[in-house]
Amino acid sequence: MISILAVSLALAPARDALVRPGVISTAAAEVRIAHSPDGRRILWGAIGRDAAADQQDIWEIHRVRAGWSAPARVSFDTDAAEFDPAFSPDGRWVYFQSDRAGGLGGSDLYVVSIDPVSGRFGRPRNLGPQVNTPKEEWAATPTPSGGLIFSSNGWGGRGKHDLYEVDLRTPGARPVNLGDAINGPLDDLDAAITPDGRTLVFSAGDMDAETADVRLFVSYRTRSGWMPRRPLGIGCSPFVLGAAIDRRTPWLLYYAAHCSDSPGRMDVHVADLRRVVGKPAMPASNESQR
């Protein structure tokens, strides 16, 4: 990813607010933010923050009596690459990707528990061959129905990286490709889903291109499945990653890009989904999620 960042620095007008400058958005690269459901903890991925330029780590701040703690790496972070955190809907688990030793491939998906009393993280667990392959798995996103959406180039697929969903409640369930409505011939990744499970926002483009062009797309779930994706129309540059939605404010979309107000190579911004979502592309009112 770092080579892509190097060619994605062309400035574009900043329309969306920069998130916590100097705390989350810094001179490093910050990519995917995750808010705990109770609003007391924020995690994000950082590249080259107090580390080598290509080092990927997960950072956090949490509520303290005086407001918020100072930013720091999470306790389960290692010298390997850790990235793309996401909270489970109940706030008791965090999913992330890592290339730490002992995995099945180049980058695997892991989950770590959170003690509901102390708030301490437990010991990370590899999600195993139900999800991970000898290739690359990225950016896990828990769904409201108990599934996990993630990106992989190890389960066949239509493009380089496709988006899949797996039912973690069913032992032995295999990932299901989200299909032609979602996945294209290049890379599809970094999905975010609204709390009702009906709107999916994700990045699509070529992560390996010399001239980066990765943008946000949206799809809506109806009784018959996912509608064909369309450009979302949010993002202040032609290279946008790390879509994320805070369950407490589902009308706001967080994303990472290098914009005219960015202090670093990529920074977290927030946009109002209501300015682009909800007109002809939204499911009709009589179309339920399932």
Backbone hydrogen bonds, N-H to C=O, Kabsch-Sander energy under -0.5 kcal/mol:
donor,donor_aa,acceptor,acceptor_aa,energy
5,L,1,M,-2.1
6,A,2,I,-1.5
7,V,3,S,-0.7
7,V,4,I,-1.0
8,S,5,L,-1.4
15,R,13,P,-0.7
17,A,270,V,-1.0
19,V,268,V,-2.9
20,R,18,L,-0.6
22,G,25,S,-3.2
23,V,20,R,-1.9
24,I,20,R,-2.5
25,S,19,V,-0.9
25,S,20,R,-1.2
26,T,24,I,-0.7
29,A,47,I,-1.9
30,E,28,A,-0.5
30,E,266,M,-2.5
31,V,45,G,-2.2
33,I,31,V,-0.5
33,I,242,G,-0.5
34,A,43,L,-2.9
36,S,41,R,-2.7
39,G,36,S,-2.0
42,I,61,I,-2.6
43,L,34,A,-2.9
44,W,59,W,-1.8
45,G,32,R,-1.1
46,A,57,D,-2.8
47,I,29,A,-3.1
48,G,46,A,-0.5
48,G,55,Q,-2.6
50,D,48,G,-0.7
55,Q,52,A,-1.8
57,D,46,A,-2.6
57,D,55,Q,-0.5
59,W,44,W,-2.7
59,W,57,D,-0.5
60,E,72,A,-2.6
61,I,42,I,-2.0
63,R,40,R,-2.4
64,V,67,G,-1.8
67,G,64,V,-1.8
69,S,62,H,-2.7
72,A,60,E,-1.8
74,V,58,I,-2.3
77,D,74,V,-1.6
82,E,56,Q,-1.8
82,E,80,A,-0.5
83,F,97,Q,-2.1
86,A,95,Y,-1.6
88,S,93,W,-2.3
91,G,88,S,-2.0
94,V,112,V,-2.4
95,Y,86,A,-3.1
96,F,110,Y,-2.1
97,Q,83,F,-2.5
98,S,108,D,-2.4
99,D,81,A,-1.3
103,G,100,R,-1.0
106,G,134,P,-0.5
106,G,135,K,-1.1
107,S,135,K,-1.2
108,D,98,S,-2.9
110,Y,96,F,-3.2
111,V,125,R,-2.1
112,V,94,V,-2.2
114,I,92,R,-2.2
115,D,120,R,-3.0
119,G,115,D,-2.1
122,G,113,S,-2.4
125,R,111,V,-2.9
127,L,109,L,-2.4
130,Q,127,L,-0.5
131,V,128,G,-1.9
132,N,128,G,-3.1
137,E,107,S,-2.5
138,W,151,S,-2.9
141,T,149,I,-2.7
143,T,147,G,-2.4
146,G,143,T,-1.5
148,L,166,V,-1.9
149,I,141,T,-2.9
150,F,164,Y,-2.0
151,S,138,W,-2.3
152,S,162,D,-2.2
153,N,136,E,-1.5
157,G,155,W,-0.7
160,K,186,L,-1.6
161,H,186,L,-1.0
162,D,152,S,-2.5
164,Y,150,F,-2.9
165,E,176,V,-2.1
166,V,148,L,-1.9
168,L,146,G,-1.0
168,L,166,V,-1.0
170,T,167,D,-1.3
173,A,170,T,-2.1
176,V,165,E,-3.0
177,N,175,P,-0.5
178,L,163,L,-2.3
182,I,179,G,-1.4
183,N,179,G,-3.0
187,D,205,G,-3.1
188,D,161,H,-2.2
189,L,203,S,-2.3
192,A,201,V,-2.8
194,T,199,T,-2.0
197,G,194,T,-2.4
200,L,219,S,-2.8
201,V,192,A,-2.8
202,F,217,F,-2.1
203,S,189,L,-2.6
204,A,215,R,-2.3
205,G,187,D,-2.1
206,D,213,D,-1.0
207,M,205,G,-0.7
209,A,206,D,-1.0
212,A,210,E,-0.7
213,D,206,D,-0.6
214,V,238,P,-2.0
215,R,204,A,-2.2
216,L,234,I,-0.5
217,F,202,F,-3.1
218,V,230,R,-2.5
219,S,200,L,-2.2
221,R,198,R,-2.6
222,T,225,G,-2.6
225,G,222,T,-1.5
227,M,220,Y,-2.7
229,R,181,A,-2.4
230,R,218,V,-1.8
232,L,216,L,-2.3
233,G,216,L,-0.5
240,V,214,V,-3.2
241,L,256,A,-2.2
243,A,190,D,-0.6
244,A,254,Y,-2.0
247,R,245,I,-0.5
249,T,246,D,-1.6
252,L,249,T,-2.2
253,L,271,A,-3.0
254,Y,244,A,-3.0
255,Y,269,H,-2.4
256,A,241,L,-3.0
257,A,267,D,-2.1
259,C,257,A,-0.7
260,S,12,A,-1.9
262,S,259,C,-1.9
265,R,27,A,-0.5
265,R,28,A,-0.5
266,M,28,A,-0.7
267,D,257,A,-2.2
269,H,255,Y,-3.4
270,V,17,A,-2.0
271,A,253,L,-2.8
273,L,251,W,-3.0
273,L,271,A,-0.7
274,R,251,W,-0.6
275,R,272,D,-1.6
276,V,273,L,-1.8
277,V,273,L,-2.8
282,M,279,K,-1.3
287,E,284,A,-2.2
288,S,286,N,-0.7
